[in-house]
Amino acid sequence: MTDRSQTLTYADAAHGGVVSAEQRHRVLRNTYWLLALSLLPTVLGAWVGVSTGITRGLSGGVGLAVFLAGAFGFMFAIEKTKNSAAGVPVLLAFTFFMGLMLSRMIAMVLGFKNGSELVMTAMGGTAGVFFVMASLASMIKRDLSGMGKWLFVGALVVFVGAIVNVFVGSTVGMMVISTLVVGVFSLYMLYDLKRIIDGGETNYISATLALYLDLFNVFQGLLALLGLGGSND
């Protein structure tokens, strides 16, 4: 079976028909535009959180509960509205919330002598990972859909480990979890990009949500690792 027929079969199985190259390119283009737009509310949310200190008291179990309730609530709403005019505003509200939740970590890192450099390094590292994964996704011809179940297991392990470490408070555990987060969600980025390119995802709002979560987790993981290193200075 040729690479092209594998791609068409994958798209056929996922959507009940072959997705045209024009449609795949349109979804990818719209996804990139919306992903870029979604970063603006994230930056705004992070700035509001750092400036006001509104998330300063959200630590431990309370912070975890607020984050999980807000994140899963928004993701449910996004999936419900992804085919309507409300889909984009709901997604952008979600990214603002995620920036707000990230502000506590950013504020902590900015408290270090080289805090600004660490944040910029994490941003640069995340952009670098995205560039590499986007390049690989456009070059790889084979179907990567089989990665999905393994990545899901990896993400589940990281998720459970992160919840446990919230209550344990282990620095070593945090380093291990953050390293796994960067690795797992970098691969998820490749997987999600390849799905869009192959026609496995035809809704650009869902595609943007998936890639946004990949970027957010890679950035958070890198920032945590750099912050742990910076705290030793």
C-alpha positions as CSV (number, residue, x, y, z in Angstrom):
1,M,0.0,0.0,0.0
2,T,1.4,3.4,-1.0
3,D,1.8,6.3,1.5
4,R,-0.9,8.2,-0.4
5,S,-3.4,5.4,-0.2
6,Q,-2.6,5.0,3.5
7,T,-3.5,8.7,4.1
8,L,-6.7,8.5,2.1
9,T,-7.7,5.3,3.9
10,Y,-7.1,7.0,7.3
11,A,-9.2,10.0,6.3
12,D,-11.9,7.7,4.9
13,A,-12.1,5.8,8.1
14,A,-12.2,8.9,10.2
15,H,-14.8,10.9,8.3
16,G,-16.6,8.5,5.9
17,G,-15.1,10.1,2.8
18,V,-11.8,11.3,1.4
19,V,-10.8,14.8,2.6
20,S,-9.5,16.8,-0.3
21,A,-6.1,18.5,-0.3
22,E,-7.8,21.9,-0.5
23,Q,-9.9,21.2,2.6
24,R,-6.8,19.9,4.5
25,H,-4.8,23.0,3.6
26,R,-7.8,25.3,4.6
27,V,-8.1,23.6,8.0
28,L,-4.4,23.8,8.6
29,R,-4.3,27.5,7.6
30,N,-7.2,28.4,9.8
31,T,-5.8,26.4,12.7
32,Y,-2.5,28.3,12.5
33,W,-4.3,31.7,12.4
34,L,-6.5,30.8,15.3
35,L,-3.6,29.3,17.3
36,A,-1.7,32.6,16.9
37,L,-4.8,34.5,17.9
38,S,-5.3,32.3,21.0
39,L,-1.9,33.2,22.3
40,L,-3.0,36.9,22.8
41,P,-5.6,36.1,25.5
42,T,-3.1,33.8,27.1
43,V,-0.6,36.5,27.4
44,L,-3.3,38.9,28.6
45,G,-4.5,36.4,31.2
46,A,-0.9,35.8,32.5
47,W,-0.3,39.6,32.7
48,V,-3.5,40.1,34.7
49,G,-2.6,37.3,37.0
50,V,0.9,38.5,37.6
51,S,-0.1,42.1,38.0
52,T,-3.0,41.6,40.4
53,G,-1.8,38.5,42.2
54,I,-5.3,37.1,41.8
55,T,-4.1,33.5,41.6
56,R,-1.6,33.8,44.4
57,G,-3.8,32.0,46.9
58,L,-4.6,29.1,44.5
59,S,-2.1,26.6,45.8
60,G,-2.3,22.9,46.6
61,G,-5.7,21.2,46.3
62,V,-7.7,24.4,45.9
63,G,-5.6,25.5,42.9
64,L,-5.9,22.0,41.4
65,A,-9.6,21.9,41.8
66,V,-10.1,25.4,40.3
67,F,-7.9,24.5,37.4
68,L,-9.5,21.2,36.6
69,A,-13.0,22.5,36.9
70,G,-12.3,25.5,34.7
71,A,-10.2,23.6,32.1
72,F,-12.6,20.7,31.7
73,G,-15.6,23.0,31.7
74,F,-14.2,25.1,29.0
75,M,-13.1,22.1,26.9
76,F,-16.6,20.6,27.1
77,A,-18.1,24.0,26.0
78,I,-15.6,24.3,23.1
79,E,-16.6,20.8,21.8
80,K,-20.2,21.7,22.1
81,T,-19.9,25.0,20.2
82,K,-17.1,24.1,17.7
83,N,-19.5,24.1,14.8
84,S,-21.2,27.4,15.7
85,A,-20.3,31.1,15.8
86,A,-19.7,30.8,19.5
87,G,-16.9,28.4,19.1
88,V,-14.1,30.9,18.6
89,P,-15.1,33.2,21.5
90,V,-15.4,30.3,23.9
91,L,-11.9,29.0,22.8
92,L,-10.4,32.5,23.3
93,A,-12.1,32.7,26.8
94,F,-10.5,29.3,27.6
95,T,-7.0,30.5,26.6
96,F,-7.4,33.6,28.8
97,F,-8.3,31.3,31.7
98,M,-5.2,29.2,31.0
99,G,-3.0,32.2,31.0
100,L,-4.5,33.3,34.3
101,M,-3.8,29.8,35.8
102,L,-0.2,30.0,34.4
103,S,0.4,33.4,36.0
104,R,1.2,31.9,39.4
105,M,4.2,29.9,38.0
106,I,5.3,32.8,35.9
107,A,5.2,35.2,38.9
108,M,7.3,32.7,40.9
109,V,9.9,32.5,38.1
110,L,10.0,36.2,37.6
111,G,10.9,36.5,41.3
112,F,14.4,35.1,40.4
113,K,17.3,37.3,39.5
114,N,17.2,36.0,35.9
115,G,13.5,35.4,35.9
116,S,12.7,37.3,32.7
117,E,15.4,35.4,30.8
118,L,14.0,32.1,32.0
119,V,10.5,33.0,30.8
120,M,11.9,34.1,27.4
121,T,14.0,30.9,27.2
122,A,10.9,28.8,27.8
123,M,9.0,30.7,25.2
124,G,11.8,30.2,22.7
125,G,12.1,26.6,23.5
126,T,8.4,26.0,23.0
127,A,8.6,27.8,19.6
128,G,11.5,25.7,18.7
129,V,9.7,22.5,19.5
130,F,6.7,23.6,17.5
131,F,8.9,24.4,14.5
132,V,10.7,21.1,14.6
133,M,7.4,19.1,15.0
134,A,5.7,21.1,12.2
135,S,8.6,20.4,9.9
136,L,8.6,16.6,10.8
137,A,4.8,16.4,10.3
138,S,5.1,17.8,6.8
139,M,8.0,15.5,5.9
140,I,6.8,12.2,7.4
141,K,4.8,10.2,5.0
142,R,3.7,7.3,7.1
143,D,0.5,7.2,9.2
144,L,1.1,8.1,12.8
145,S,-2.4,7.4,14.1
146,G,-1.1,4.4,16.0
147,M,0.8,6.7,18.3
148,G,-2.5,8.0,19.8
149,K,-3.1,5.3,22.3
150,W,0.4,5.3,23.6
151,L,0.5,9.1,23.9
152,F,-2.8,8.9,25.8
153,V,-1.4,6.5,28.3
154,G,1.7,8.7,28.7
155,A,-0.5,11.8,29.2
156,L,-2.6,9.9,31.8
157,V,0.5,8.8,33.7
158,V,1.8,12.4,33.8
159,F,-1.6,13.7,34.8
160,V,-1.9,11.2,37.8
161,G,1.7,11.9,38.7
162,A,1.2,15.6,38.7
163,I,-1.9,15.3,40.9
164,V,0.0,13.2,43.4
165,N,2.9,15.5,43.5
166,V,0.7,18.5,44.3
167,F,0.1,16.9,47.7
168,V,3.6,15.3,48.1
169,G,5.5,18.4,47.0
170,S,8.7,16.6,45.8
171,T,11.2,18.7,43.9
172,V,12.6,15.6,42.2
173,G,9.1,14.4,41.4
174,M,8.4,17.8,39.8
175,M,11.5,17.6,37.7
176,V,10.6,14.1,36.5
177,I,7.0,15.0,35.7
178,S,8.1,18.2,33.9
179,T,10.5,16.3,31.8
180,L,7.8,13.8,30.9
181,V,5.4,16.6,30.1
182,V,7.8,18.2,27.6
183,G,8.5,14.8,26.0
184,V,4.9,13.5,25.8
185,F,3.3,16.7,24.6
186,S,6.1,17.4,22.0
187,L,5.2,14.0,20.5
188,Y,1.5,14.9,20.9
189,M,2.2,18.1,18.9
190,L,3.7,15.9,16.1
191,Y,0.7,13.6,16.2
192,D,-1.9,16.4,16.2
193,L,-0.2,18.2,13.3
194,K,0.1,15.0,11.3
195,R,-3.6,14.4,11.8
196,I,-4.5,17.8,10.4
197,I,-2.2,17.4,7.5
198,D,-3.6,13.9,6.7
199,G,-7.2,15.1,7.0
200,G,-7.9,13.3,10.3
201,E,-9.2,16.5,11.8
202,T,-11.5,18.7,9.7
203,N,-12.7,21.1,12.4
204,Y,-10.2,23.9,12.9
205,I,-11.4,24.8,16.4
206,S,-10.9,21.3,17.6
207,A,-7.5,21.3,15.9
208,T,-6.5,24.6,17.5
209,L,-7.6,23.3,20.9
210,A,-5.4,20.2,20.6
211,L,-2.3,22.2,19.4
212,Y,-2.9,24.9,22.0
213,L,-2.9,22.3,24.8
214,D,0.3,20.8,23.4
215,L,2.0,24.2,23.3
216,F,0.7,25.1,26.8
217,N,2.0,21.9,28.4
218,V,5.4,22.1,26.7
219,F,5.8,25.7,27.8
220,Q,4.7,24.9,31.3
221,G,7.1,21.9,31.5
222,L,10.0,23.9,30.2
223,L,9.3,26.8,32.6
224,A,9.0,24.5,35.5
225,L,12.4,22.9,34.7
226,L,14.0,26.3,34.2
227,G,12.4,27.6,37.4
228,L,13.7,24.6,39.4
229,G,17.2,25.3,38.0
230,G,16.8,29.1,38.6
231,S,15.8,28.5,42.2
232,N,19.2,27.1,42.9
233,D,21.0,30.3,41.8
